């Protein structure tokens, strides 16, 4: 029965780490409030206002005329409004609770003409028709990730409670020791996840640098780094808490074992 307790302890450590990871993701990349706040703090709209005109020229192949028109129309305030609107719509779409959002840029034409600039033909044809937004081939992956994350938010804690109860039943004499080991291992797993949280910004930056969207790297990289830093901090704090609980449970195990020995010894010394 000893190996069963250890196996349950391993499963408990994994379920704890999964539950915490799901909570961290839910509070960051799946939170519209968090993301829009980070966009504000990272001055994403200002950076996009500087680089998007150059991106438009590169993608459409049009002249300097397009860059000037976009520079006039895509103000930081306009872009921030679009980000604040589209971010929650995209998250709702991936969660399956909302329709696929559309990027409507028809009001840009009025802004360009009011500035006394002509609207280039390719740009005009692009902004006259609302564009349906998606992540392309990653749509289904993100939808599945959202669904699994939502399940892990409640399933992780529930499974952890069931496993802890089973440990109490299967290992009555070593329950505290097994639980201490589970929380210690969970702390290690959370620490590793905290380190791995810094990987996505580098991967995203590398992907952008090798595509036609490489001019967006200065805008996107600071935002992804801020998110990664917050995720890593949350995971490391959780790891510290888990390690603290492991130490506490180990102390309980030691005290219970010591008390049990003294109790047996005193019983053995009683007169017949």
Secondary structure as the mmCIF struct_conf table of DSSP 4:
data_model
#
loop_
_struct_conf.conf_type_id
_struct_conf.id
_struct_conf.beg_label_comp_id
_struct_conf.beg_label_asym_id
_struct_conf.beg_label_seq_id
_struct_conf.end_label_comp_id
_struct_conf.end_label_asym_id
_struct_conf.end_label_seq_id
HELX_RH_AL_P HELX_RH_AL_P1 UNK A 2 UNK A 27
TURN_TY1_P TURN_TY1_P1 UNK A 28 UNK A 30
HELX_RH_AL_P HELX_RH_AL_P2 UNK A 32 UNK A 41
TURN_TY1_P TURN_TY1_P2 UNK A 42 UNK A 43
HELX_RH_AL_P HELX_RH_AL_P3 UNK A 44 UNK A 60
HELX_RH_AL_P HELX_RH_AL_P4 UNK A 64 UNK A 73
HELX_RH_AL_P HELX_RH_AL_P5 UNK A 76 UNK A 95
TURN_TY1_P TURN_TY1_P3 UNK A 96 UNK A 96
BEND BEND1 UNK A 97 UNK A 98
HELX_LH_PP_P HELX_LH_PP_P1 UNK A 99 UNK A 101
STRN STRN1 UNK A 102 UNK A 103
TURN_TY1_P TURN_TY1_P4 UNK A 106 UNK A 106
HELX_RH_AL_P HELX_RH_AL_P6 UNK A 107 UNK A 114
TURN_TY1_P TURN_TY1_P5 UNK A 115 UNK A 116
HELX_RH_AL_P HELX_RH_AL_P7 UNK A 121 UNK A 127
TURN_TY1_P TURN_TY1_P6 UNK A 128 UNK A 128
BEND BEND2 UNK A 129 UNK A 129
HELX_LH_PP_P HELX_LH_PP_P2 UNK A 130 UNK A 130
STRN STRN2 UNK A 131 UNK A 132
HELX_LH_PP_P HELX_LH_PP_P3 UNK A 133 UNK A 133
HELX_RH_3T_P HELX_RH_3T_P1 UNK A 136 UNK A 138
HELX_RH_AL_P HELX_RH_AL_P8 UNK A 139 UNK A 170
TURN_TY1_P TURN_TY1_P7 UNK A 172 UNK A 174
HELX_RH_AL_P HELX_RH_AL_P9 UNK A 175 UNK A 196
TURN_TY1_P TURN_TY1_P8 UNK A 197 UNK A 198
HELX_RH_AL_P HELX_RH_AL_P10 UNK A 199 UNK A 209
TURN_TY1_P TURN_TY1_P9 UNK A 210 UNK A 210
BEND BEND3 UNK A 211 UNK A 211
TURN_TY1_P TURN_TY1_P10 UNK A 212 UNK A 213
HELX_RH_3T_P HELX_RH_3T_P2 UNK A 214 UNK A 216
HELX_RH_AL_P HELX_RH_AL_P11 UNK A 217 UNK A 268
TURN_TY1_P TURN_TY1_P11 UNK A 269 UNK A 269
BEND BEND4 UNK A 270 UNK A 270
#
